[in-house]
Amino acid sequence: MDEQIKALRKEYKSGTLDQGIVDSSPYLQFQAWFEAAKLSESSEANACALATVGVDLKPSVRMVLLKALDERGFVFFTNYESKKGVQLAQNSQAALLFYWPSLERQVRIEGTVERINEQDSDAYFQTRPRNAQLSAAVSQQSRVADSRAQIEGAYIDLERATAGAILERPTQWGGYRTLPATFEFWQGREGRLHDRILYSLSAGIWRIDRLWP
C-alpha cells in the first residue's frame, strides 16, 4: 500500500451535531446547512453526487447540480436519454450525497425520483445561458462520439442555424425531483467519533435517531 496515501489524515474539529437541537423537519435542517455551505464553500455548494441503479443492478454515480429545493424534494436537470435517465426510467430509487469539506459535513438522501412537469422544465431552460441551451439541445449524452470535432461541429451547426432565435427546450432534456424517504446528516468529529443524525419518514412523520459513527 502507498505509504503517502496511508498517511493522509485530517482531524475534524469544526462542529458538533446534537440530536436535541436539530430541526424537526429535515428540509429545514438541510436548508440551514445549505445556507452555511453557500457562505463557506469556494464554489458550487449545490453540487451533489447522484447514485442510480438500472435493471442490471450495477450502481452508477456522477455529480449533478441542485437547482431547486422545497418540501416537495430536490430538483436537478439532465438528458432523459443519458445513462442516469435510462436507469431512473428502469428504477426510480436513487440517492444524493452533498459533501461540504470546509464545514466537515455531508448529507445523504435516499428516496424515489420522478420527472418534474414540462412547464417547470421549460421555464428553467429559458434561464440557462445560451451556450448551455445549445449544449443541452445538441448533446447525445452518454453515447459514444467519433471525436471532439464531431461534438464541436454539431454545436457550431446548431448555433448558426438558430442565430437570433429563441431556443425551445429539447424534448429529451428536463428536470427530475428526488422525493426523500431518509436524510442522514453527518458532522465530522475528532478521533472519527462522528455525529450522525438520521431522519426516516413513516406514515408522514419524520423519526429522528442518532447513528453510531
N, C-alpha and C positions, 0 to 999 in steps of 0.2 A: 504494500500500500504506500502511496506517495506520502512521505513524511510532512511535506509542506501542507498538503490537504488536511491531514490529521491534526495539524497544529492550528488550523483556522478555528477560532472560537471567540465568542463575544458574550459578555455578561449583560443580561437585560436588567436595567435599573430605572427605566423611565416612568413606571407607574404600577398601579395595582388595580384589581377589579374585584369589587365586593358584591356578592350576591344580594346583600341587603339594600344597596343603593342604586342598582340598575333600574332602568325604566321598566314598567310592567309591559310596555309594548316594544317588541324587538325592532319595529320600524323606527320608533323614536330613538331607541338606543343606537341603532345604526346611523340615523341622521346626525346624532350628536358626534359620533366618532368620525363620520364622513366630513362634517364641517371642520373638525380639528385637523383631519388629514389634508384638506384643501389648503389649510394655512401652513402646514408643516412639510408637506412633500414638495420636492423640487419640480415635479411635473406629473400630470395625469393621475391624480388621486382616484379618478374614476376607472382606472384600468383594473380589470379582474380576469382571472383565469376561468374559462368555461369548459367543463368536462361533460362529454356526451358519450353514449354507448349505442351502437346500432344493433341490428339483428345478429351480427357475428359475435357479439358480446366482447369486442375488443374496445377498450376505452380510448378516447382521443381527447386531447386538451389543447387549448390555444388561448391567447389573450384577446379580449374584446373590451369595448368601452361602454360603460354605463351611460345612458343618455336620458333616462327618466326614472324617477323613483317616487312612489307613494304607497299607500296601503293596499293597492291592487297588485304591486310587485315591482320587479326590476326590469327595465327595458333596455335592449340592445338591438342593433340593426346589422343585417348581413344579407348575403345572397342565399335565397331559399334553396338553390341548387348546389351550394357548396357542400363540403363533407359534413359540416355540422348541421346544415339544413336538412340533408338527407337523413342523418342519424336522428335528428329530432322528429322527423316525419315517421320514422320507424319506432322510436321510443321517446316519449315525451319527458321521461325522467332525466334530470340534469343537476349539475352542481356548479356553484360560483365560489370563487375564492378571491377575496380582497386582501392584499398584504401591504402594510404601510410601515416600512422599516424605520423611518425616523421616529415613529411612536412605539415601535416594537409591538405592533398589534396586527392581528389578522381576523377576518370574519369569514366563516364558512357558511354557505347557504345551500340547502338541498330542497328540491321540490319538482314540480312539473312546469313545462314550458309550453306556451301557446302563442300563436301569431296575434299581433295586435290588429285592429281594424285598418282597412285600406285608407280611410280618411286620415288617420293619425300618421300612417306611413307616408302618405302624400305630403302632408304638412311638414313633417320633419325633413323630407327630401329637399323641399324648397329652401330650407335654411342652410343647407350644405354649400360650401364654396363650389363654384362651377367646376373646378378641376376634379373635386371629389365626386360630383354628379357624373361627370364624364367617365371617371374610373369605374363607378358602380354600373353605369349603363353598358360599358364595353366589356367588362370582365366576365370571363367564363371561369369563375372562381373554383379552384381546386382541380381543374382539368390540366392536362399536360399541354404545354406550349412548345412550339417548334424552336422559338428563340425569343430573346428580349426584343429583337427588332420586330417580330410579329406583333407583340403586345403593344409596343410604342406606335407601330404603324396603324393598328386598329384605333388607338386613341386619337391619333392625328386625323385620321379619316373622319371619325365622328365629330371631332372638334370643328373641322372645316365644313362638314355637312350641316351642322346645326348652328353655325355662326349667327349671332344676333337673335336666336330663337330661345324660348323658354323650354328647358328640358323637362319632360314628363318623367315621373318615377318609372323605372323599368319594372315590368310585372314580376320579374324573378328576384326582386330585391325589396326588403321591408323589415319591419320590426317584430321582435319576439318579447314576450313578457314571462319572466320567471315568477312562479307563484310559490313562495316558500312554505315548506312544511316544518323545517327546522332552521334555526340560526345557531351558530356557535361563535361566541366572542372570546378571543384568545388574547391575553396580555402576557408578554414575556416577563419572567421573574428571575431573580438571581438564583444560581445553582440549579436551573432547569425546573424549579418548582412553579411552573407557570399557572396562571389563573385561567380557568376555562368555564364559561357560563353557557349552558345550553337552554335554548327556548324550543319547546316542542308543542305543536298545535294538535289539540284533541277536542273534538266537538265544539270547535270555535273558540276554545280557551287556550291561552298560552301558558304552559307549565314551565317553570324556571328551576333548573338544577345546576349544581356545581359538579364538574367532572374532575376526576384525578388528572394530573398533568400527563 
